[in-house]
Amino acid sequence: MDYSNIRVKKPWGSEYLIHQSKHAATWCLDMVFNEKTSLHCHPKKKTGFLLLEGEVEIDLGFYEKKFLKAPDKIMLRPGLFHATKAISKNGAKILEIESPIDKEDLVRFKDNYGRQNKPYEGKDMMTKLTDDDVLFLDPKINTHNVYKIGDRQIKLEIYNEKKYLIEKKENTIFAILDGGLSSDDNKLVLSPGDIVRYDTIIKLCEVFKISNQITFLSIET
């Protein structure tokens, strides 16, 4: 299904597709205070969260919890059951990067709203976006576009030279949307869906090359 220009209503708030590359889909989640997603996993996809606003509590598997306060990030491996709860009074806003692209790659284990074992929401839970909803558009090569969601500035950047990565500020978080960094035999060591900090980028750039070009979101903490 084509999710372009659609907002999906959820018991915990809503989400919409803000950007899609060849290998990753980025969703913008608006979470309501004290509401929680289902405890679910994606058997095939890796998932990265960029927390733009608010605070969240994340269940990781069945026994561990992690607390994030914006701006922050987390990556989830394929198959890891997880649930996210907004614990700040004004709710939370999250960018969720999924790779590969497959909205049906979803298994719900437990849900506060009776959706366990059910698939992704149907058309009856979907509405059209408004002119106020931000959409990310790809810039030209070796340039970037700047967007603002709430009080947070986000850049969408595309480069084919490592110098642009190295020149970023030390407090930058990178969310990879397409391409990445690869070995000499073209094996990706940083790929779509990965979210890393500047210090990791610097280490990887010492050894590895940009694979054709790299597309990523960046925020400063």
CYANA upper distance limits for C-alpha pairs under 8 A (distance plus 0.5 A):
  3 TYR  CA     16 TYR  CA      8.21
  3 TYR  CA     17 LEU  CA      6.99
  4 SER  CA     17 LEU  CA      6.79
  5 ASN  CA     16 TYR  CA      8.12
  5 ASN  CA     17 LEU  CA      7.84
  5 ASN  CA    128 LYS  CA      6.37
  5 ASN  CA    129 LEU  CA      5.76
  6 ILE  CA     16 TYR  CA      6.56
  6 ILE  CA     17 LEU  CA      7.77
  6 ILE  CA    126 MET  CA      6.75
  6 ILE  CA    127 THR  CA      6.14
  6 ILE  CA    128 LYS  CA      5.18
  6 ILE  CA    129 LEU  CA      5.91
  7 ARG  CA     14 SER  CA      7.21
  7 ARG  CA     15 GLU  CA      6.24
  7 ARG  CA     16 TYR  CA      5.11
  7 ARG  CA     17 LEU  CA      8.15
  7 ARG  CA    126 MET  CA      6.08
  7 ARG  CA    127 THR  CA      5.75
  7 ARG  CA    128 LYS  CA      6.41
  7 ARG  CA    129 LEU  CA      6.28
  8 VAL  CA     14 SER  CA      6.00
  8 VAL  CA     15 GLU  CA      5.82
  8 VAL  CA     16 TYR  CA      6.53
  8 VAL  CA    121 GLU  CA      7.98
  8 VAL  CA    125 MET  CA      6.28
  8 VAL  CA    126 MET  CA      5.06
  8 VAL  CA    127 THR  CA      7.09
  9 LYS  CA     13 GLY  CA      6.81
  9 LYS  CA     14 SER  CA      4.95
  9 LYS  CA     15 GLU  CA      7.26
  9 LYS  CA    125 MET  CA      5.75
  9 LYS  CA    126 MET  CA      6.54
  9 LYS  CA    127 THR  CA      8.21
 10 LYS  CA     14 SER  CA      5.42
 10 LYS  CA     15 GLU  CA      8.03
 10 LYS  CA    125 MET  CA      8.03
 11 PRO  CA     35 GLU  CA      8.25
 11 PRO  CA    113 TYR  CA      7.52
 12 TRP  CA     31 MET  CA      6.20
 12 TRP  CA     32 VAL  CA      6.21
 12 TRP  CA     35 GLU  CA      5.46
 12 TRP  CA     36 LYS  CA      6.30
 12 TRP  CA     37 THR  CA      6.90
 13 GLY  CA     29 LEU  CA      8.13
 13 GLY  CA     30 ASP  CA      6.07
 13 GLY  CA     31 MET  CA      5.27
 13 GLY  CA     32 VAL  CA      5.97
 13 GLY  CA     35 GLU  CA      8.48
 14 SER  CA     29 LEU  CA      6.49
 14 SER  CA     30 ASP  CA      5.91
 14 SER  CA     31 MET  CA      7.31
 15 GLU  CA     27 TRP  CA      6.89
 15 GLU  CA     28 CYS  CA      5.89
 15 GLU  CA     29 LEU  CA      4.87
 15 GLU  CA     30 ASP  CA      6.63
 16 TYR  CA     27 TRP  CA      5.90
 16 TYR  CA     28 CYS  CA      5.95
 16 TYR  CA     29 LEU  CA      7.38
 17 LEU  CA     25 ALA  CA      7.59
 17 LEU  CA     26 THR  CA      6.45
 17 LEU  CA     27 TRP  CA      4.93
 17 LEU  CA     28 CYS  CA      6.89
 18 ILE  CA     26 THR  CA      6.27
 18 ILE  CA     27 TRP  CA      5.89
 18 ILE  CA     28 CYS  CA      6.55
 18 ILE  CA    134 VAL  CA      7.46
 18 ILE  CA    135 LEU  CA      5.35
 18 ILE  CA    136 PHE  CA      6.37
 19 HIS  CA     25 ALA  CA      6.62
 19 HIS  CA     26 THR  CA      5.63
 19 HIS  CA     27 TRP  CA      7.56
 19 HIS  CA    135 LEU  CA      7.01
 19 HIS  CA    136 PHE  CA      5.89
 19 HIS  CA    137 LEU  CA      7.64
 20 GLN  CA     24 ALA  CA      6.44
 20 GLN  CA     25 ALA  CA      4.98
 20 GLN  CA     26 THR  CA      6.58
 21 SER  CA     25 ALA  CA      6.91
 21 SER  CA    177 LEU  CA      6.92
 21 SER  CA    178 ASP  CA      6.85
 22 LYS  CA    178 ASP  CA      7.33
 23 HIS  CA     99 SER  CA      6.51
 23 HIS  CA    100 PRO  CA      6.06
 23 HIS  CA    101 ILE  CA      6.83
 23 HIS  CA    177 LEU  CA      7.44
 23 HIS  CA    178 ASP  CA      6.50
 23 HIS  CA    192 PRO  CA      6.83
 24 ALA  CA     97 ILE  CA      7.00
 24 ALA  CA     98 GLU  CA      5.98
 24 ALA  CA     99 SER  CA      5.11
 24 ALA  CA    100 PRO  CA      6.23
 24 ALA  CA    101 ILE  CA      6.05
 24 ALA  CA    177 LEU  CA      5.97
 24 ALA  CA    178 ASP  CA      7.31
 24 ALA  CA    192 PRO  CA      6.49
 24 ALA  CA    193 GLY  CA      7.01
 25 ALA  CA     97 ILE  CA      6.20
 25 ALA  CA     98 GLU  CA      5.82
 25 ALA  CA     99 SER  CA      7.17
 25 ALA  CA    100 PRO  CA      8.28
 25 ALA  CA    101 ILE  CA      6.29
 25 ALA  CA    177 LEU  CA      8.20
 26 THR  CA     95 LEU  CA      6.99
 26 THR  CA     96 GLU  CA      5.98
 26 THR  CA     97 ILE  CA      4.93
 26 THR  CA     98 GLU  CA      6.94
 27 TRP  CA     95 LEU  CA      6.11
 27 TRP  CA     96 GLU  CA      5.57
 27 TRP  CA     97 ILE  CA      6.98
 28 CYS  CA     93 LYS  CA      7.69
 28 CYS  CA     94 ILE  CA      6.33
 28 CYS  CA     95 LEU  CA      5.23
 28 CYS  CA     96 GLU  CA      6.93
 29 LEU  CA     92 ALA  CA      8.44
 29 LEU  CA     93 LYS  CA      6.07
 29 LEU  CA     94 ILE  CA      5.51
 29 LEU  CA     95 LEU  CA      6.73
 29 LEU  CA     96 GLU  CA      7.80
 30 ASP  CA     91 GLY  CA      7.93
 30 ASP  CA     92 ALA  CA      6.57
 30 ASP  CA     93 LYS  CA      5.34
 30 ASP  CA     94 ILE  CA      7.26
 31 MET  CA     35 GLU  CA      7.54
 31 MET  CA     85 LYS  CA      8.40
 31 MET  CA     86 ALA  CA      6.64
 31 MET  CA     91 GLY  CA      5.88
 31 MET  CA     92 ALA  CA      5.55
 31 MET  CA     93 LYS  CA      6.72
 32 VAL  CA     86 ALA  CA      6.86
 32 VAL  CA     90 ASN  CA      7.79
 32 VAL  CA     91 GLY  CA      5.07
 32 VAL  CA     92 ALA  CA      7.27
 33 PHE  CA     85 LYS  CA      8.35
 33 PHE  CA     86 ALA  CA      5.56
 33 PHE  CA     87 ILE  CA      6.27
 33 PHE  CA     88 SER  CA      6.47
 33 PHE  CA     89 LYS  CA      5.84
 33 PHE  CA     90 ASN  CA      6.68
 33 PHE  CA     91 GLY  CA      4.75
 33 PHE  CA     92 ALA  CA      7.83
 34 ASN  CA     85 LYS  CA      6.82
 34 ASN  CA     86 ALA  CA      5.83
 34 ASN  CA     87 ILE  CA      5.98
 34 ASN  CA     88 SER  CA      8.21
 34 ASN  CA     89 LYS  CA      8.39
 34 ASN  CA     91 GLY  CA      8.16
 35 GLU  CA     85 LYS  CA      6.16
 35 GLU  CA     86 ALA  CA      6.52
 36 LYS  CA     83 ALA  CA      7.30
 36 LYS  CA     84 THR  CA      6.03
 36 LYS  CA     85 LYS  CA      4.65
 36 LYS  CA     86 ALA  CA      7.19
 36 LYS  CA    112 ASN  CA      8.10
 37 THR  CA     83 ALA  CA      5.85
 37 THR  CA     84 THR  CA      5.91
 37 THR  CA     85 LYS  CA      7.03
 37 THR  CA    111 ASP  CA      7.68
 38 SER  CA     82 HIS  CA      8.36
 38 SER  CA     83 ALA  CA      6.14
 38 SER  CA     84 THR  CA      8.31
 38 SER  CA    108 ARG  CA      6.86
 38 SER  CA    109 PHE  CA      7.84
 38 SER  CA    110 LYS  CA      6.27
 38 SER  CA    111 ASP  CA      4.86
 38 SER  CA    112 ASN  CA      7.33
 38 SER  CA    115 ARG  CA      8.11
 38 SER  CA    116 GLN  CA      7.92
 39 LEU  CA     59 ASP  CA      8.28
 39 LEU  CA     81 PHE  CA      6.54
 39 LEU  CA     82 HIS  CA      5.66
 39 LEU  CA     83 ALA  CA      5.02
 39 LEU  CA    108 ARG  CA      6.49
 39 LEU  CA    109 PHE  CA      6.05
 39 LEU  CA    110 LYS  CA      5.60
 39 LEU  CA    111 ASP  CA      6.73
 40 HIS  CA     80 LEU  CA      8.43
 40 HIS  CA     81 PHE  CA      5.42
 40 HIS  CA     82 HIS  CA      6.02
 40 HIS  CA     83 ALA  CA      7.04
 40 HIS  CA    106 LEU  CA      7.41
 40 HIS  CA    107 VAL  CA      5.94
 40 HIS  CA    108 ARG  CA      4.69
 40 HIS  CA    109 PHE  CA      5.98
 40 HIS  CA    110 LYS  CA      7.62
 41 CYS  CA     78 PRO  CA      7.74
 41 CYS  CA     79 GLY  CA      5.79
 41 CYS  CA     80 LEU  CA      5.94
 41 CYS  CA     81 PHE  CA      4.87
 41 CYS  CA     82 HIS  CA      6.80
 41 CYS  CA    106 LEU  CA      6.48
 41 CYS  CA    107 VAL  CA      5.89
 41 CYS  CA    108 ARG  CA      7.13
 42 HIS  CA     46 LYS  CA      7.85
 42 HIS  CA     78 PRO  CA      6.10
 42 HIS  CA     79 GLY  CA      5.79
 42 HIS  CA     80 LEU  CA      7.67
 42 HIS  CA     81 PHE  CA      8.25
 42 HIS  CA    105 ASP  CA      5.85
 42 HIS  CA    106 LEU  CA      5.44
 42 HIS  CA    107 VAL  CA      6.87
 43 PRO  CA     78 PRO  CA      5.66
 43 PRO  CA     79 GLY  CA      4.77
 43 PRO  CA     80 LEU  CA      8.27
 43 PRO  CA    105 ASP  CA      7.00
 43 PRO  CA    106 LEU  CA      7.65
 43 PRO  CA    107 VAL  CA      8.13
 44 LYS  CA     78 PRO  CA      5.84
 44 LYS  CA     79 GLY  CA      7.40
 44 LYS  CA    100 PRO  CA      8.07
 44 LYS  CA    105 ASP  CA      7.15
 45 LYS  CA     77 ARG  CA      7.95
 45 LYS  CA     78 PRO  CA      5.57
 45 LYS  CA     79 GLY  CA      8.32
 45 LYS  CA     98 GLU  CA      6.77
 45 LYS  CA     99 SER  CA      5.77
 45 LYS  CA    100 PRO  CA      6.13
 45 LYS  CA    101 ILE  CA      8.17
 45 LYS  CA    102 ASP  CA      8.23
 45 LYS  CA    105 ASP  CA      7.66
 46 LYS  CA     75 MET  CA      7.97
 46 LYS  CA     76 LEU  CA      6.34
 46 LYS  CA     77 ARG  CA      5.42
 46 LYS  CA     78 PRO  CA      5.31
 46 LYS  CA     98 GLU  CA      6.45
 46 LYS  CA     99 SER  CA      6.13
 46 LYS  CA    100 PRO  CA      7.99
 46 LYS  CA    193 GLY  CA      6.73
 47 THR  CA     75 MET  CA      6.31
 47 THR  CA     76 LEU  CA      5.59
 47 THR  CA     77 ARG  CA      7.16
 47 THR  CA     78 PRO  CA      7.98
 47 THR  CA     96 GLU  CA      7.31
 47 THR  CA     97 ILE  CA      6.11
 47 THR  CA     98 GLU  CA      5.18
 47 THR  CA     99 SER  CA      7.19
 47 THR  CA    193 GLY  CA      6.48
 47 THR  CA    194 ASP  CA      8.33
 48 GLY  CA     73 LYS  CA      7.80
 48 GLY  CA     74 ILE  CA      6.33
 48 GLY  CA     75 MET  CA      4.85
 48 GLY  CA     76 LEU  CA      6.66
 48 GLY  CA     96 GLU  CA      6.16
 48 GLY  CA     97 ILE  CA      5.49
 48 GLY  CA     98 GLU  CA      7.08
 48 GLY  CA    175 ALA  CA      8.17
 48 GLY  CA    193 GLY  CA      6.31
 48 GLY  CA    194 ASP  CA      6.91
 48 GLY  CA    195 ILE  CA      6.63
 49 PHE  CA     73 LYS  CA      5.87
 49 PHE  CA     74 ILE  CA      5.78
 49 PHE  CA     75 MET  CA      6.82
 49 PHE  CA     94 ILE  CA      7.02
 49 PHE  CA     95 LEU  CA      6.26
 49 PHE  CA     96 GLU  CA      5.19
 49 PHE  CA     97 ILE  CA      6.94
 49 PHE  CA    195 ILE  CA      8.37
 50 LEU  CA     71 PRO  CA      7.78
 50 LEU  CA     72 ASP  CA      6.54
 50 LEU  CA     73 LYS  CA      5.16
 50 LEU  CA     74 ILE  CA      7.50
 50 LEU  CA     94 ILE  CA      6.13
 50 LEU  CA     95 LEU  CA      5.49
 50 LEU  CA     96 GLU  CA      6.93
 50 LEU  CA    175 ALA  CA      8.36
 51 LEU  CA     55 GLU  CA      8.44
 51 LEU  CA     68 LEU  CA      8.05
 51 LEU  CA     69 LYS  CA      7.77
 51 LEU  CA     70 ALA  CA      5.73
 51 LEU  CA     71 PRO  CA      5.95
 51 LEU  CA     72 ASP  CA      5.74
 51 LEU  CA     73 LYS  CA      6.43
 51 LEU  CA     92 ALA  CA      8.14
 51 LEU  CA     93 LYS  CA      6.81
 51 LEU  CA     94 ILE  CA      5.06
 51 LEU  CA     95 LEU  CA      6.96
 52 LEU  CA     70 ALA  CA      5.82
 52 LEU  CA     71 PRO  CA      5.75
 52 LEU  CA     72 ASP  CA      7.81
 52 LEU  CA     92 ALA  CA      8.09
 52 LEU  CA     93 LYS  CA      6.03
 52 LEU  CA     94 ILE  CA      6.03
 52 LEU  CA     95 LEU  CA      7.71
 52 LEU  CA    149 ILE  CA      8.40
 52 LEU  CA    152 ARG  CA      6.84
 53 GLU  CA     69 LYS  CA      8.18
 53 GLU  CA     70 ALA  CA      5.62
 53 GLU  CA     71 PRO  CA      7.25
 53 GLU  CA     91 GLY  CA      8.44
 53 GLU  CA     92 ALA  CA      5.76
 53 GLU  CA     93 LYS  CA      5.49
 53 GLU  CA     94 ILE  CA      7.57
 53 GLU  CA    150 GLY  CA      8.21
 53 GLU  CA    152 ARG  CA      8.10
 54 GLY  CA     69 LYS  CA      6.60
 54 GLY  CA     70 ALA  CA      6.15
 54 GLY  CA     86 ALA  CA      7.99
 54 GLY  CA     87 ILE  CA      8.18
 54 GLY  CA     88 SER  CA      5.98
 54 GLY  CA     90 ASN  CA      7.46
 54 GLY  CA     91 GLY  CA      6.56
 54 GLY  CA     92 ALA  CA      4.97
 54 GLY  CA     93 LYS  CA      7.23
 55 GLU  CA     67 PHE  CA      7.82
 55 GLU  CA     68 LEU  CA      6.13
 55 GLU  CA     69 LYS  CA      4.92
 55 GLU  CA     70 ALA  CA      6.79
 55 GLU  CA     86 ALA  CA      6.61
 55 GLU  CA     87 ILE  CA      6.08
 55 GLU  CA     88 SER  CA      5.67
 55 GLU  CA     91 GLY  CA      8.09
 55 GLU  CA     92 ALA  CA      6.71
 56 VAL  CA     67 PHE  CA      6.33
 56 VAL  CA     68 LEU  CA      5.91
 56 VAL  CA     69 LYS  CA      7.19
 56 VAL  CA     84 THR  CA      7.01
 56 VAL  CA     85 LYS  CA      5.88
 56 VAL  CA     86 ALA  CA      5.04
 56 VAL  CA     87 ILE  CA      5.78
 56 VAL  CA     88 SER  CA      7.64
 56 VAL  CA     92 ALA  CA      7.50
 57 GLU  CA     65 LYS  CA      7.30
 57 GLU  CA     66 LYS  CA      6.34
 57 GLU  CA     67 PHE  CA      5.15
 57 GLU  CA     68 LEU  CA      7.09
 57 GLU  CA     84 THR  CA      6.30
 57 GLU  CA     85 LYS  CA      5.63
 57 GLU  CA     86 ALA  CA      7.06
 57 GLU  CA     87 ILE  CA      7.16
 58 ILE  CA     65 LYS  CA      6.02
 58 ILE  CA     66 LYS  CA      5.64
 58 ILE  CA     67 PHE  CA      6.76
 58 ILE  CA     68 LEU  CA      8.42
 58 ILE  CA     82 HIS  CA      7.24
 58 ILE  CA     83 ALA  CA      6.07
 58 ILE  CA     84 THR  CA      5.02
 58 ILE  CA     85 LYS  CA      6.86
 59 ASP  CA     63 TYR  CA      8.05
 59 ASP  CA     64 GLU  CA      6.44
 59 ASP  CA     65 LYS  CA      5.08
 59 ASP  CA     66 LYS  CA      7.07
 59 ASP  CA     81 PHE  CA      8.39
 59 ASP  CA     82 HIS  CA      5.62
 59 ASP  CA     83 ALA  CA      5.56
 59 ASP  CA     84 THR  CA      7.01
 60 LEU  CA     64 GLU  CA      5.64
 60 LEU  CA     65 LYS  CA      6.19
 60 LEU  CA     66 LYS  CA      7.74
 60 LEU  CA     80 LEU  CA      7.61
 60 LEU  CA     81 PHE  CA      6.79
 60 LEU  CA     82 HIS  CA      5.36
 60 LEU  CA     83 ALA  CA      7.68
 61 GLY  CA     80 LEU  CA      6.46
 61 GLY  CA     81 PHE  CA      5.25
 61 GLY  CA     82 HIS  CA      6.19
 62 PHE  CA     81 PHE  CA      7.88
 68 LEU  CA     72 ASP  CA      6.76
 68 LEU  CA     73 LYS  CA      8.11
 71 PRO  CA    220 GLU  CA      8.41
 71 PRO  CA    221 THR  CA      6.15
 72 ASP  CA    221 THR  CA      7.99
 73 LYS  CA    173 ILE  CA      8.44
 73 LYS  CA    195 ILE  CA      7.64
 74 ILE  CA    195 ILE  CA      7.71
 75 MET  CA    194 ASP  CA      7.47
 75 MET  CA    195 ILE  CA      7.04
 76 LEU  CA     80 LEU  CA      7.13
 81 PHE  CA    109 PHE  CA      8.43
 86 ALA  CA     91 GLY  CA      5.98
 86 ALA  CA     92 ALA  CA      6.15
 87 ILE  CA     91 GLY  CA      7.32
 87 ILE  CA     92 ALA  CA      8.39
 88 SER  CA     92 ALA  CA      7.35
 97 ILE  CA    175 ALA  CA      8.25
 97 ILE  CA    177 LEU  CA      8.09
 97 ILE  CA    193 GLY  CA      6.10
 98 GLU  CA    193 GLY  CA      6.15
 99 SER  CA    192 PRO  CA      6.68
 99 SER  CA    193 GLY  CA      5.76
103 LYS  CA    120 TYR  CA      7.72
104 GLU  CA    119 PRO  CA      7.47
104 GLU  CA    120 TYR  CA      6.82
106 LEU  CA    119 PRO  CA      7.28
106 LEU  CA    120 TYR  CA      7.63
107 VAL  CA    117 ASN  CA      7.07
107 VAL  CA    118 LYS  CA      8.26
107 VAL  CA    119 PRO  CA      7.87
108 ARG  CA    115 ARG  CA      7.91
108 ARG  CA    116 GLN  CA      5.52
108 ARG  CA    117 ASN  CA      5.64
108 ARG  CA    118 LYS  CA      7.25
108 ARG  CA    119 PRO  CA      8.34
109 PHE  CA    116 GLN  CA      6.07
109 PHE  CA    117 ASN  CA      6.93
110 LYS  CA    115 ARG  CA      8.08
110 LYS  CA    116 GLN  CA      5.53
110 LYS  CA    117 ASN  CA      8.39
111 ASP  CA    115 ARG  CA      6.06
111 ASP  CA    116 GLN  CA      5.73
121 GLU  CA    125 MET  CA      6.78
122 GLY  CA    126 MET  CA      7.76
129 LEU  CA    133 ASP  CA      6.79
134 VAL  CA    147 TYR  CA      8.32
134 VAL  CA    149 ILE  CA      7.96
136 PHE  CA    147 TYR  CA      8.03
136 PHE  CA    156 LEU  CA      7.78
137 LEU  CA    145 ASN  CA      8.06
137 LEU  CA    156 LEU  CA      8.29
138 ASP  CA    144 HIS  CA      8.40
138 ASP  CA    145 ASN  CA      7.83
138 ASP  CA    156 LEU  CA      7.37
138 ASP  CA    157 GLU  CA      8.07
138 ASP  CA    158 ILE  CA      8.18
139 PRO  CA    143 THR  CA      6.57
139 PRO  CA    144 HIS  CA      5.89
139 PRO  CA    145 ASN  CA      6.25
139 PRO  CA    156 LEU  CA      7.76
139 PRO  CA    157 GLU  CA      7.24
139 PRO  CA    158 ILE  CA      7.28
140 LYS  CA    144 HIS  CA      7.76
140 LYS  CA    158 ILE  CA      7.57
141 ILE  CA    158 ILE  CA      5.82
141 ILE  CA    159 TYR  CA      6.15
141 ILE  CA    160 ASN  CA      7.84
142 ASN  CA    157 GLU  CA      7.90
142 ASN  CA    158 ILE  CA      5.98
142 ASN  CA    159 TYR  CA      4.82
142 ASN  CA    160 ASN  CA      7.14
142 ASN  CA    161 GLU  CA      8.28
142 ASN  CA    164 TYR  CA      8.35
143 THR  CA    157 GLU  CA      6.62
143 THR  CA    158 ILE  CA      6.65
143 THR  CA    159 TYR  CA      7.50
144 HIS  CA    155 LYS  CA      6.86
144 HIS  CA    156 LEU  CA      5.96
144 HIS  CA    157 GLU  CA      4.74
144 HIS  CA    158 ILE  CA      6.97
145 ASN  CA    155 LYS  CA      6.12
145 ASN  CA    156 LEU  CA      5.76
145 ASN  CA    157 GLU  CA      7.07
146 VAL  CA    153 GLN  CA      7.48
146 VAL  CA    154 ILE  CA      6.39
146 VAL  CA    155 LYS  CA      5.05
146 VAL  CA    156 LEU  CA      7.01
147 TYR  CA    153 GLN  CA      6.30
147 TYR  CA    154 ILE  CA      5.70
147 TYR  CA    155 LYS  CA      6.66
147 TYR  CA    156 LEU  CA      8.45
148 LYS  CA    152 ARG  CA      6.10
148 LYS  CA    153 GLN  CA      5.03
148 LYS  CA    154 ILE  CA      6.48
149 ILE  CA    153 GLN  CA      7.04
149 ILE  CA    154 ILE  CA      8.03
152 ARG  CA    219 ILE  CA      8.42
153 GLN  CA    219 ILE  CA      7.07
154 ILE  CA    217 LEU  CA      7.18
154 ILE  CA    218 SER  CA      6.34
154 ILE  CA    219 ILE  CA      5.73
155 LYS  CA    217 LEU  CA      6.00
155 LYS  CA    218 SER  CA      5.71
155 LYS  CA    219 ILE  CA      7.16
156 LEU  CA    215 THR  CA      7.86
156 LEU  CA    216 PHE  CA      6.40
156 LEU  CA    217 LEU  CA      5.15
156 LEU  CA    218 SER  CA      7.16
157 GLU  CA    215 THR  CA      6.16
157 GLU  CA    216 PHE  CA      5.97
157 GLU  CA    217 LEU  CA      6.79
157 GLU  CA    218 SER  CA      8.14
158 ILE  CA    213 GLN  CA      7.39
158 ILE  CA    214 ILE  CA      6.11
158 ILE  CA    215 THR  CA      4.94
158 ILE  CA    216 PHE  CA      7.17
159 TYR  CA    164 TYR  CA      7.44
159 TYR  CA    213 GLN  CA      6.04
159 TYR  CA    214 ILE  CA      6.01
159 TYR  CA    215 THR  CA      7.27
160 ASN  CA    210 ILE  CA      6.89
160 ASN  CA    211 SER  CA      8.48
160 ASN  CA    212 ASN  CA      6.76
160 ASN  CA    213 GLN  CA      4.81
160 ASN  CA    214 ILE  CA      6.89
161 GLU  CA    165 LEU  CA      8.31
161 GLU  CA    210 ILE  CA      7.42
161 GLU  CA    213 GLN  CA      8.18
162 LYS  CA    166 ILE  CA      6.91
162 LYS  CA    205 CYS  CA      7.46
162 LYS  CA    209 LYS  CA      7.91
162 LYS  CA    210 ILE  CA      7.18
163 LYS  CA    167 GLU  CA      6.59
164 TYR  CA    168 LYS  CA      7.35
165 LEU  CA    201 ILE  CA      7.89
165 LEU  CA    202 ILE  CA      8.47
166 ILE  CA    201 ILE  CA      8.09
166 ILE  CA    202 ILE  CA      6.80
166 ILE  CA    205 CYS  CA      8.35
168 LYS  CA    172 THR  CA      7.31
168 LYS  CA    198 TYR  CA      8.11
169 LYS  CA    198 TYR  CA      8.00
169 LYS  CA    220 GLU  CA      8.18
170 GLU  CA    198 TYR  CA      6.06
170 GLU  CA    199 ASP  CA      7.61
171 ASN  CA    197 ARG  CA      7.95
171 ASN  CA    198 TYR  CA      7.08
171 ASN  CA    220 GLU  CA      5.94
171 ASN  CA    221 THR  CA      5.97
172 THR  CA    197 ARG  CA      6.57
172 THR  CA    198 TYR  CA      5.97
172 THR  CA    218 SER  CA      6.91
172 THR  CA    219 ILE  CA      6.13
172 THR  CA    220 GLU  CA      4.96
172 THR  CA    221 THR  CA      6.87
173 ILE  CA    195 ILE  CA      7.61
173 ILE  CA    196 VAL  CA      6.38
173 ILE  CA    197 ARG  CA      5.01
173 ILE  CA    198 TYR  CA      6.67
173 ILE  CA    218 SER  CA      5.97
173 ILE  CA    219 ILE  CA      5.94
173 ILE  CA    220 GLU  CA      6.78
173 ILE  CA    221 THR  CA      7.92
174 PHE  CA    195 ILE  CA      6.05
174 PHE  CA    196 VAL  CA      5.85
174 PHE  CA    197 ARG  CA      6.50
174 PHE  CA    198 TYR  CA      7.73
174 PHE  CA    216 PHE  CA      6.77
174 PHE  CA    217 LEU  CA      6.29
174 PHE  CA    218 SER  CA      5.27
174 PHE  CA    219 ILE  CA      7.58
175 ALA  CA    192 PRO  CA      8.36
175 ALA  CA    193 GLY  CA      7.33
175 ALA  CA    194 ASP  CA      6.46
175 ALA  CA    195 ILE  CA      4.83
175 ALA  CA    196 VAL  CA      7.15
175 ALA  CA    216 PHE  CA      5.75
175 ALA  CA    217 LEU  CA      5.49
175 ALA  CA    218 SER  CA      6.85
176 ILE  CA    180 GLY  CA      7.41
176 ILE  CA    190 LEU  CA      8.27
176 ILE  CA    191 SER  CA      6.81
176 ILE  CA    192 PRO  CA      5.30
176 ILE  CA    193 GLY  CA      6.14
176 ILE  CA    194 ASP  CA      5.97
176 ILE  CA    195 ILE  CA      6.76
176 ILE  CA    214 ILE  CA      7.98
176 ILE  CA    215 THR  CA      6.63
176 ILE  CA    216 PHE  CA      4.82
176 ILE  CA    217 LEU  CA      7.06
177 LEU  CA    191 SER  CA      8.18
177 LEU  CA    192 PRO  CA      5.15
177 LEU  CA    193 GLY  CA      6.74
177 LEU  CA    214 ILE  CA      8.26
177 LEU  CA    215 THR  CA      5.86
177 LEU  CA    216 PHE  CA      5.54
177 LEU  CA    217 LEU  CA      7.77
178 ASP  CA    191 SER  CA      7.44
178 ASP  CA    192 PRO  CA      5.61
178 ASP  CA    213 GLN  CA      8.46
178 ASP  CA    214 ILE  CA      6.31
178 ASP  CA    215 THR  CA      5.39
178 ASP  CA    216 PHE  CA      7.41
179 GLY  CA    191 SER  CA      6.69
179 GLY  CA    192 PRO  CA      7.12
179 GLY  CA    210 ILE  CA      8.16
179 GLY  CA    211 SER  CA      6.30
179 GLY  CA    212 ASN  CA      7.44
179 GLY  CA    213 GLN  CA      6.17
179 GLY  CA    214 ILE  CA      5.02
179 GLY  CA    215 THR  CA      6.77
180 GLY  CA    188 LEU  CA      7.11
180 GLY  CA    189 VAL  CA      8.00
180 GLY  CA    190 LEU  CA      5.60
180 GLY  CA    191 SER  CA      5.29
180 GLY  CA    192 PRO  CA      7.42
180 GLY  CA    210 ILE  CA      6.40
180 GLY  CA    211 SER  CA      6.04
180 GLY  CA    213 GLN  CA      7.42
180 GLY  CA    214 ILE  CA      5.44
180 GLY  CA    215 THR  CA      7.92
181 LEU  CA    188 LEU  CA      6.25
181 LEU  CA    189 VAL  CA      6.31
181 LEU  CA    190 LEU  CA      5.53
181 LEU  CA    191 SER  CA      7.43
181 LEU  CA    204 LEU  CA      8.11
181 LEU  CA    205 CYS  CA      8.27
181 LEU  CA    208 PHE  CA      6.45
181 LEU  CA    209 LYS  CA      5.83
181 LEU  CA    210 ILE  CA      4.99
181 LEU  CA    211 SER  CA      5.86
181 LEU  CA    214 ILE  CA      8.05
182 SER  CA    186 ASN  CA      5.73
182 SER  CA    187 LYS  CA      5.61
182 SER  CA    188 LEU  CA      4.66
182 SER  CA    189 VAL  CA      5.89
182 SER  CA    190 LEU  CA      7.40
182 SER  CA    208 PHE  CA      5.99
182 SER  CA    209 LYS  CA      5.94
182 SER  CA    210 ILE  CA      6.67
182 SER  CA    211 SER  CA      6.06
183 SER  CA    187 LYS  CA      5.75
183 SER  CA    188 LEU  CA      7.05
183 SER  CA    189 VAL  CA      7.64
183 SER  CA    207 VAL  CA      8.29
183 SER  CA    208 PHE  CA      5.80
183 SER  CA    209 LYS  CA      7.01
184 ASP  CA    208 PHE  CA      7.83
184 ASP  CA    209 LYS  CA      7.93
186 ASN  CA    211 SER  CA      7.62
188 LEU  CA    211 SER  CA      8.09
190 LEU  CA    194 ASP  CA      7.03
196 VAL  CA    200 THR  CA      6.77
196 VAL  CA    201 ILE  CA      7.62
197 ARG  CA    201 ILE  CA      7.11
198 TYR  CA    202 ILE  CA      6.76
199 ASP  CA    203 LYS  CA      6.88
200 THR  CA    204 LEU  CA      6.70
201 ILE  CA    205 CYS  CA      6.50
202 ILE  CA    206 GLU  CA      7.01
203 LYS  CA    207 VAL  CA      7.98
204 LEU  CA    208 PHE  CA      6.25
205 CYS  CA    209 LYS  CA      7.12
210 ILE  CA    214 ILE  CA      7.01
